[in-house]
């Protein structure tokens, strides 16, 4: 009789445990990102993680870590490649030294409008996907920044006025611009820019309106020249092994959420670009078009950097440029 009661108790206990257990195994991913939580890129990533959670009924939970809080910007890609994080977002041109294809969107004056930038992305996407695949990763989506302009504490009427400036560099292209105009390149990532400006480590830089806004550039800078030099992109990618470990419906949910994030991100970037320039003006910065001599000088630099890029990228790079020009 005691044996029967014990068996019955065990059966009831087992049933209770089963009823309280989740109906499925939950997968958790980490998504490191380099920009503040209220930056449009981070906002878009947060929406992406919500879309994935909703579409999978909570089966896949992705935790976003903005503002370089989990990994610094240059470390994010390696972290995803090695499986320290499952998915990540990074300014892809940070890795141009690895492969020139990662820097195509920062070749100055190659694509200076959002329609042109989208065409350049479509032309370069197969090459980027191939490179990421060789490194054990898969491209999910790409989202642009605003057009790049020059921030300074003085009038910049020609490229000669940039000589001697302590110029913030964040990739190959911005370092080369410094070299070509006689400025001093100082490597500073976005998360470190406010401190670098406050302490005078840099006194000029080229970036978007949004990074200028995030960094409160008006506290140290007086001028923004809207040169629209290029439109860089952040790329979100996933560790291929982590993606392959998901079941088919979850994989499809991730890809669908990624496609939605890409469309939403491009639309948001274009809408916000003008708003950010308005904020610079509201904070008493002079927002100006480049003078004709400055534009001419920057165009010559752009031609030089395009030639430099093609020399490094070889036939593959020429193929991307040719595809872009046919679109």
C-alpha positions in Angstrom: 0.0 0.0 0.0 2.9 2.4 0.9 4.5 1.5 -2.4 1.3 2.4 -4.3 1.1 5.7 -2.4 4.7 6.6 -3.2 4.2 5.8 -6.9 1.1 7.9 -6.9 2.9 10.8 -5.2 5.8 10.6 -7.7 3.3 10.6 -10.6 1.6 13.7 -9.2 4.9 15.4 -8.6 6.0 14.7 -12.2 2.8 16.0 -13.6 3.2 19.2 -11.5 6.7 19.7 -12.7 5.7 19.2 -16.4 2.9 21.7 -16.1 5.1 24.3 -14.6 7.9 23.8 -17.1 8.0 26.0 -20.3 6.4 24.5 -23.3 9.6 24.9 -25.3 13.3 25.4 -24.9 14.2 29.1 -25.1 17.2 30.2 -27.0 19.0 33.4 -25.8 21.3 35.5 -28.0 23.4 38.6 -27.2 23.5 41.5 -29.7 26.4 44.0 -29.0 26.1 47.4 -30.7 28.3 50.5 -30.6 25.9 53.4 -30.4 23.7 54.9 -27.6 20.2 53.4 -26.9 18.4 56.4 -28.4 20.5 56.4 -31.6 18.3 55.4 -34.6 20.5 52.3 -35.3 20.0 51.1 -31.7 16.2 51.9 -31.8 15.9 49.9 -35.0 17.8 47.0 -33.5 15.5 47.1 -30.5 12.5 46.8 -32.8 14.3 43.9 -34.6 14.7 42.0 -31.3 11.0 42.6 -30.4 9.9 41.4 -33.9 11.9 38.2 -33.4 10.5 37.6 -30.0 7.0 38.1 -31.2 7.3 36.0 -34.3 8.8 33.1 -32.4 6.4 33.3 -29.4 9.4 34.1 -27.2 11.3 31.0 -28.4 14.3 33.2 -29.4 15.2 36.1 -27.1 17.8 38.5 -28.3 19.3 40.9 -25.7 20.6 44.2 -27.2 23.7 45.7 -25.6 24.0 49.3 -26.9 26.7 52.0 -26.4 29.6 49.5 -26.7 28.6 48.1 -23.3 29.4 44.5 -24.1 32.2 44.9 -26.7 33.8 48.0 -28.1 33.0 48.7 -31.8 36.2 47.2 -33.3 35.7 44.0 -31.2 32.1 43.3 -32.2 32.7 41.5 -35.5 35.4 39.3 -34.0 33.1 38.5 -31.0 30.4 37.2 -33.4 32.9 35.4 -35.6 34.2 33.5 -32.5 30.8 32.9 -31.0 31.3 35.1 -27.9 28.1 36.8 -29.2 25.6 35.3 -31.6 24.7 38.5 -33.5 26.1 42.0 -33.7 26.0 45.3 -35.5 29.0 47.3 -36.6 30.0 50.1 -38.9 31.3 47.8 -41.7 34.0 50.2 -42.9 35.9 49.7 -39.6 37.1 46.5 -41.2 38.3 47.8 -44.5 41.9 46.8 -43.6 40.6 43.2 -43.6 39.1 43.4 -47.0 38.5 46.5 -49.3 34.9 45.4 -49.9 34.1 46.3 -46.4 35.0 49.9 -47.2 33.3 50.5 -50.5 30.5 52.7 -48.9 33.1 55.2 -47.6 34.8 55.9 -50.9 34.2 59.6 -51.0 31.7 61.0 -53.6 31.0 57.5 -55.0 27.4 57.5 -53.6 26.2 60.8 -52.2 22.4 60.3 -52.0 20.2 57.6 -50.4 19.1 56.2 -53.7 22.7 56.0 -54.9 23.8 54.5 -51.5 21.1 51.8 -51.8 22.3 50.9 -55.3 25.8 50.7 -54.1 24.7 48.4 -51.3 22.9 46.1 -53.7 25.9 46.0 -56.0 28.3 45.2 -53.2 26.0 42.9 -51.2 27.1 39.6 -52.9 30.8 40.3 -52.3 30.1 41.3 -48.6 28.0 38.1 -48.1 30.8 36.0 -49.6 33.4 37.5 -47.3 31.3 37.1 -44.2 30.5 33.5 -45.1 34.2 32.7 -45.4 34.5 34.0 -41.8 31.6 31.9 -40.4 29.0 34.6 -40.5 25.9 35.6 -42.4 24.6 39.1 -43.3 21.2 39.9 -41.9 20.7 43.5 -42.9 22.4 46.9 -43.5 21.2 50.4 -42.5 22.8 53.7 -43.6 23.9 56.7 -41.6 23.3 60.3 -42.7 25.6 61.9 -45.3 29.0 62.8 -44.0 30.0 66.4 -43.4 32.9 68.3 -41.7 32.8 69.6 -38.1 35.2 72.3 -37.2 35.9 75.2 -34.8 36.8 77.6 -37.6 36.0 78.5 -41.2 36.9 75.8 -43.7 36.8 77.4 -47.2 39.5 75.3 -48.9 41.2 72.0 -48.2 44.3 74.1 -47.2 42.3 75.3 -44.2 42.3 71.7 -42.9 46.1 71.6 -42.7 47.4 70.9 -39.2 44.0 70.1 -37.7 43.8 67.2 -35.1 41.4 65.2 -37.3 39.3 62.3 -35.8 39.7 59.2 -37.9 37.6 56.1 -37.6 38.4 54.1 -40.7 40.9 53.9 -43.6 39.1 56.7 -45.6 39.1 59.3 -42.9 42.7 58.6 -42.1 43.7 59.0 -45.7 41.7 62.3 -46.0 43.8 63.6 -43.0 47.0 62.6 -44.7 46.1 64.2 -48.1 45.1 67.5 -46.5 48.0 67.7 -44.1 45.9 67.1 -40.9 46.9 64.9 -38.0 44.7 61.7 -37.9 43.7 60.6 -34.4 41.8 57.3 -34.2 38.6 57.8 -32.1 35.5 55.6 -32.1 32.0 57.1 -31.7 31.6 56.1 -28.0 34.9 57.9 -27.2 34.2 61.0 -29.3 32.5 63.3 -26.6 35.5 62.9 -24.3 38.0 63.4 -27.1 36.2 66.7 -28.1 36.0 67.9 -24.5 39.7 67.3 -23.9 40.9 68.7 -27.2 42.3 65.5 -28.4 40.6 66.3 -31.8 39.4 69.7 -33.1 37.9 68.6 -36.4 36.2 65.5 -37.8 34.0 64.2 -40.6 30.8 62.3 -39.7 27.0 62.3 -39.9 24.6 64.8 -38.3 23.4 62.0 -35.9 26.9 61.3 -34.5 27.4 65.0 -34.1 24.1 65.2 -32.2 24.9 62.1 -30.1 28.3 63.7 -29.2 26.8 67.2 -28.6 29.3 68.6 -31.1 28.0 72.1 -30.5 29.7 72.2 -27.1 33.1 72.3 -28.8 32.5 72.8 -32.6 31.1 75.9 -34.3 30.7 74.8 -38.0 29.2 71.9 -39.9 29.9 71.8 -43.6 27.3 69.6 -45.4 29.7 68.0 -47.9 27.6 64.8 -48.3 30.9 63.0 -48.9 29.5 59.5 -48.5 26.8 57.5 -46.8 28.3 54.8 -44.6 26.4 51.7 -43.3 26.1 49.7 -40.2 25.8 46.0 -40.9 24.1 43.4 -38.7 25.4 39.8 -39.0 24.9 36.5 -37.3 27.2 33.7 -36.3 26.4 31.0 -38.9 26.6 28.1 -36.5 24.2 29.8 -34.1 21.8 30.5 -36.9 22.1 26.9 -38.3 21.2 25.6 -34.8 17.8 27.2 -34.9 14.8 25.3 -36.2 13.5 26.2 -39.7 10.5 28.4 -38.5 12.8 30.3 -36.2 15.3 30.9 -38.9 12.5 32.2 -41.2 11.3 34.5 -38.4 14.8 36.0 -38.0 15.2 36.6 -41.8 11.7 38.2 -42.0 12.5 40.5 -39.1 15.8 41.3 -40.6 14.2 42.3 -44.0 11.7 44.5 -42.1 14.5 46.1 -40.1 16.4 46.9 -43.2 13.4 48.6 -44.9 12.5 50.5 -41.7 16.1 51.5 -41.1 16.7 53.1 -44.5 13.4 55.0 -44.2 14.3 56.2 -40.7 17.8 57.2 -41.7 16.5 59.5 -44.5 13.8 61.0 -42.4 16.2 61.7 -39.5 19.1 63.2 -41.5 17.3 66.5 -42.0 16.1 66.5 -38.4 19.7 66.1 -37.0 20.9 69.1 -39.1 18.0 71.1 -37.6 19.2 70.2 -34.1 22.7 71.4 -34.9 21.3 74.7 -36.0 19.0 74.9 -32.9 22.2 74.5 -30.8 23.8 77.5 -32.6 26.0 75.7 -35.0 26.6 77.1 -38.4 25.3 74.5 -40.9 26.7 75.4 -44.3 27.2 74.1 -47.8 30.8 73.6 -48.8 32.3 76.5 -50.8 33.1 75.9 -54.5 36.9 75.7 -53.8 36.3 73.3 -50.9 34.0 71.1 -53.0 36.6 71.0 -55.8 39.4 70.1 -53.4 37.4 67.4 -51.8 36.4 66.0 -55.2 40.1 65.7 -56.1 40.7 63.8 -52.8 37.7 61.6 -53.7 39.2 60.7 -57.1 42.5 59.8 -55.4 40.7 57.6 -52.8 38.6 55.9 -55.5 41.8 55.0 -57.4 43.4 53.8 -54.1 40.4 51.7 -53.3 40.3 50.1 -56.8 44.0 49.3 -56.6 43.5 47.4 -53.3 40.2 45.8 -54.4 41.4 44.6 -57.8 39.1 42.8 -60.2 36.5 42.1 -57.6 36.2 45.7 -56.6 36.1 46.8 -60.3 33.2 44.3 -60.7 31.3 45.9 -57.9 31.9 49.4 -59.3 30.8 48.3 -62.8 27.6 46.7 -61.4 26.8 49.9 -59.5 27.3 52.1 -62.5 24.9 49.9 -64.6 22.1 50.3 -62.0 
